[in-house]
C-alpha cells in the first residue's frame, strides 16, 4: 500500500464502506472509542487477500489506503476520482494507535456491534 486517497467527502467515504460491506467485504478492525463516528473513525475491510484501510476525522475528512488495483475498482464502481497525497489519519503511527484501540473482532461479533 503505497498511496493514500485524501480529502474524501464524509458522505462518500461512508457510502463506500457501507456498499463494500453489503458486497461481502468483512470488517476486521473498527475503532469503537467514545468519539467514533463523531470526531474520528477507523475501519479495515478485507475480502480474500484484499485489504482496505479507512480513516476519517471531522477536520480532514476521509482517507483510504489500499493497492492501486483496488483504487481503480473503487473509482470505477463509485464514479469518483480520488485525490492522493500525504495522509493525516492513515500514517503508520496513527494506524497502530487505532488498531490498539479497536475492539477484538470476536468481541464485536459477540456483542452484535456490526449490525446496521
N, C-alpha and C positions, 0 to 999 in steps of 0.2 A: 504494500500500500504506500504509494509514493506521493500522491497528491490528495488535496482536500478541497471539496466544494465548500464555499463560504457564503455568508450573507443570504441564506435561503429563507424566504418569507416563511414565517411561522406556520401559517395555514397550509402552505405547500409541503413543508417539512413533515408536518403531522399527517397529511394526506398520504404521502409516500409510505410512511411507516404503517399506517392503517391498511392500505391496499396490499402491501407486501405481506403483511401478516395474514390477510384474508386469502392470499395465494400460496400459503404453505410455508412462508418464512417463519422460523421459530425464534422466540426471544430467548437468548442465552444469558443476557445480563441486562439489568434495568436498575436505574437509580430510584430508590424509594425514600429519599430524605423528606423531611417535613415540607421542604420547598419544591419538591419535584413537580414539574409542570407549571410552576408559578414563577420561580426565579431561574431555575435551570432544570435540565433533563438530560438523560443519557440512556441509550439503548444499544445493544448489539443484537443483530439479527443474523441467523445462519440458515442456509439451505444447502444441504450436502456439504461440499467443501468450500462454498462461497460464504463470505462474511462481509457485513456492512456495519460500520460504526456510525452512530448518530449522536450528536450533542447539540444542545441549544441553551442559550440563556437570554434573558429579556433585554440585554444590552446589544448583543452582536448577532442575534437571530440564529438560524440553524446552520449546522455543518454536517457534512457527510464525508466519510473516508472509506474507500474501497478500491478494488482493482479497476484498471481502465476499462476492461470489457463490461464490467457491471455498470460503470458510469455511462457507457454507450447505451446499454439496455435501458437504464433509468431515464436518460434524456429522450430516447425514442418513445418509451412507454408512457411517460408523463408529460411529453411535449414541453420540455423545459431545457434551457441552455444554462448550465451551471457556470458560475464564476469561480475560478480556482485561485487559491492564494494561501497565505500563511494562516494556519488555524489558531484560534483563541482557545476553544474548548476541547479540541482534539489533539493537543500537544501530548507527547508521551507521558509526562508527569501528571497532567490533568486526567488522562485516561486511567492511569494507575490509581489515582485517588478515587475516581468514580467506581472502579472495579472493587476497591476495598470497601466502599460504602454501599455497594449493591448487595441485596439480599441473595443468598444462595438460591438457585433455581428450584431446588426441591421444596424449599420453604414457601417460595412464591406460589408454586403449584398447589401445595397443601392448603394454603390459605385462599386459594382461588383469586389471586390478585390480578391475573391477566384477563379475567372475564370482562368483556366490553358490553 
